[in-house]
Amino acid sequence: MADDATRTAPYEWRHDSGRMCLDLMATAESRDDGAEEGGGEPLAAPGGLVRWLLGAGLLPPGTALGAFADAWAGRFAELRGWTDELVRAQIDGRCAEPALERVNAVAAGPPPVIRAVPDADGTLVRALGTAPECGALLAAVARDVLELLTDPVARARLRECQGERCHRVYLDTSRGRRRRWCSSEVCGNRERVARHRRRAAAVTRV
């Protein structure tokens, strides 16, 4: 069912945090974005998880998945919760051992088998060597969590967005490590607009 990977979902995922596991954490933020009336689990929206997997690069473009992929959303949401707890604990200088045990257990599974195959022009592109499996995809994300948190340089760059109502975590790779927002185009722009409105309101009151 080739259409599964391109079904329209109510959420447009962002993949700009600097790490795949942080991008998964950010999917929880979509509950507050007003993209879907009544809230709910964003990854469980029709085609939602497939779209995230494609954006994260865990599935090569054009990968066909059956409708069962939507049933995997709960397992990815669980990993997201453990990842969120573990990453934020590290930012605070703590170690969330129960979450660490969970992530370690998921990471112990075999990751997806990747192959290089030629496309129509003969250029090598990435493809899966076996049918997509939920456990393998989860293992790839969990390993990214562990690689991030055991890398002292990357771990020191973890930041929480200072945007209003935004709690996304990202890697600050800016010069001087002074980046304040998860995205200058999103939260940064919102802050600039809000600042302009406050100045305009102050002038009006005068």
C-alpha positions as CSV (number, residue, x, y, z in Angstrom):
1,M,0.0,0.0,0.0
2,A,2.2,2.8,-1.3
3,D,-0.3,5.4,-0.3
4,D,0.2,4.9,3.4
5,A,3.4,6.9,3.5
6,T,1.8,9.9,1.9
7,R,-1.6,10.0,3.5
8,T,-2.5,13.5,4.7
9,A,-2.0,13.9,8.5
10,P,-3.2,16.8,10.6
11,Y,0.3,17.3,12.0
12,E,3.3,18.7,10.1
13,W,6.4,17.4,11.9
14,R,9.5,19.5,12.4
15,H,12.9,17.8,12.2
16,D,15.1,20.7,13.3
17,S,16.1,19.9,16.8
18,G,19.5,18.5,15.8
19,R,18.8,14.9,16.8
20,M,16.2,12.3,15.8
21,C,15.4,11.4,19.4
22,L,14.7,15.1,20.2
23,D,12.5,15.4,17.2
24,L,10.5,12.5,18.5
25,M,10.2,14.3,21.9
26,A,8.8,17.3,20.1
27,T,5.9,15.4,18.7
28,A,4.2,15.6,22.1
29,E,4.3,19.4,21.7
30,S,1.9,19.1,18.8
31,R,-1.0,18.4,21.2
32,D,-0.8,22.1,22.1
33,D,-0.5,23.4,18.6
34,G,-4.2,23.4,17.8
35,A,-3.7,21.1,14.8
36,E,-6.4,18.7,15.8
37,E,-9.6,19.5,17.7
38,G,-9.9,17.6,21.0
39,G,-6.1,16.8,21.3
40,G,-5.3,13.1,21.2
41,E,-2.0,11.4,20.4
42,P,-0.4,13.1,17.4
43,L,1.5,10.1,16.3
44,A,-1.7,8.1,16.2
45,A,-3.4,10.4,13.7
46,P,-3.9,8.8,10.3
47,G,-0.5,8.4,8.6
48,G,1.1,10.4,11.4
49,L,3.7,7.9,12.5
50,V,4.6,7.0,8.9
51,R,5.1,10.7,8.1
52,W,7.4,11.1,11.1
53,L,9.4,8.0,10.3
54,L,9.9,9.3,6.7
55,G,11.0,12.7,7.9
56,A,13.4,11.2,10.5
57,G,15.0,9.2,7.7
58,L,14.2,5.9,9.3
59,L,12.2,4.9,6.3
60,P,13.5,5.5,2.8
61,P,11.1,7.6,0.5
62,G,8.5,5.4,-1.1
63,T,8.6,2.7,1.6
64,A,5.2,0.9,1.5
65,L,3.7,0.2,4.9
66,G,0.4,-1.4,5.8
67,A,-2.2,0.2,7.9
68,F,-0.8,-1.7,10.9
69,A,1.9,1.0,11.2
70,D,-0.6,3.3,12.9
71,A,-0.9,0.7,15.6
72,W,2.8,1.2,16.4
73,A,2.1,4.8,17.5
74,G,1.5,3.7,21.1
75,R,5.0,2.1,21.4
76,F,6.7,5.2,19.9
77,A,4.7,7.4,22.3
78,E,6.0,5.2,25.2
79,L,9.6,5.6,24.0
80,R,9.0,9.3,23.6
81,G,7.9,9.6,27.2
82,W,11.0,7.7,28.5
83,T,13.2,9.7,26.3
84,D,11.7,13.0,27.5
85,E,12.1,12.0,31.1
86,L,15.7,10.9,30.6
87,V,16.8,13.9,28.5
88,R,15.3,16.5,30.8
89,A,16.8,14.8,33.9
90,Q,20.2,15.0,32.2
91,I,19.7,18.7,31.6
92,D,18.9,19.1,35.3
93,G,22.0,17.1,36.3
94,R,20.0,14.0,37.3
95,C,19.7,10.4,36.1
96,A,16.2,9.0,35.7
97,E,17.2,5.4,36.2
98,P,13.8,3.8,35.5
99,A,13.6,5.6,32.1
100,L,17.2,4.8,31.4
101,E,16.5,1.1,31.9
102,R,13.6,1.3,29.5
103,V,15.6,3.1,26.8
104,N,18.5,0.7,27.3
105,A,16.2,-2.3,26.8
106,V,14.7,-0.9,23.6
107,A,18.1,0.0,22.2
108,A,19.3,-3.6,22.7
109,G,17.1,-4.7,19.8
110,P,18.5,-5.1,16.3
111,P,18.3,-1.8,14.3
112,P,16.8,-1.8,10.7
113,V,18.9,-3.5,8.0
114,I,20.0,-0.9,5.5
115,R,21.0,-1.6,1.9
116,A,22.4,0.6,-0.9
117,V,20.6,0.1,-4.2
118,P,20.9,2.0,-7.5
119,D,18.0,4.3,-8.5
120,A,16.9,4.9,-12.1
121,D,19.9,7.0,-12.8
122,G,22.3,4.6,-11.2
123,T,22.9,6.7,-8.1
124,L,23.1,4.7,-4.9
125,V,20.1,5.3,-2.5
126,R,19.2,3.8,0.8
127,A,16.7,1.1,1.1
128,L,15.6,-1.3,3.8
129,G,17.0,-4.8,3.6
130,T,14.0,-6.4,5.3
131,A,10.3,-5.5,5.8
132,P,9.9,-2.6,8.3
133,E,9.6,-3.8,11.9
134,C,8.4,-1.7,14.8
135,G,11.0,-3.1,17.2
136,A,13.9,-2.3,14.8
137,L,12.7,1.2,14.2
138,L,12.3,1.8,18.0
139,A,15.8,0.5,18.5
140,A,17.2,3.0,16.1
141,V,15.7,5.9,18.0
142,A,16.7,4.5,21.4
143,R,20.3,4.2,20.2
144,D,20.2,7.8,19.2
145,V,19.1,8.7,22.7
146,L,22.0,6.8,24.2
147,E,24.5,8.1,21.7
148,L,23.4,11.7,22.5
149,L,23.5,11.4,26.3
150,T,26.8,9.6,26.4
151,D,28.5,12.2,24.2
152,P,29.8,15.0,26.6
153,V,30.0,17.6,23.8
154,A,26.5,17.0,22.5
155,R,25.0,16.6,26.0
156,A,26.4,20.0,27.0
157,R,24.5,21.6,24.0
158,L,21.1,20.5,25.1
159,R,18.8,23.4,25.6
160,E,15.1,23.9,26.3
161,C,13.3,26.5,24.1
162,Q,12.5,29.8,25.8
163,G,9.6,30.5,23.6
164,E,6.2,31.1,25.2
165,R,4.4,27.8,25.8
166,C,7.1,25.9,24.0
167,H,9.1,23.2,25.8
168,R,11.0,21.7,22.9
169,V,14.6,20.5,23.6
170,Y,17.2,21.1,20.9
171,L,21.0,21.1,20.4
172,D,22.5,24.6,20.5
173,T,25.1,24.6,17.8
174,S,25.2,28.4,17.4
175,R,28.3,30.4,17.8
176,G,28.7,31.4,21.4
177,R,26.0,28.9,22.4
178,R,23.5,31.7,22.9
179,R,20.6,30.3,20.9
180,R,17.3,30.9,22.8
181,W,14.7,29.2,20.6
182,C,14.1,25.8,19.1
183,S,13.5,27.6,15.8
184,S,14.2,31.3,14.9
185,E,11.5,31.0,12.2
186,V,8.8,29.7,14.6
187,C,9.4,30.6,18.3
188,G,11.8,33.3,17.5
189,N,9.4,34.9,15.1
190,R,6.6,34.6,17.6
191,E,8.7,36.4,20.2
192,R,9.6,39.2,17.8
193,V,5.9,39.7,16.9
194,A,4.9,39.7,20.5
195,R,7.6,42.2,21.3
196,H,6.4,44.5,18.5
197,R,2.9,44.3,19.7
198,R,3.9,45.2,23.2
199,R,5.8,48.2,22.0
200,A,2.9,49.3,19.8
201,A,0.5,48.9,22.7
202,A,2.8,51.0,24.9
203,V,2.9,53.8,22.3
204,T,-0.9,53.7,22.0
205,R,-1.4,54.1,25.8
206,V,0.9,57.1,25.8
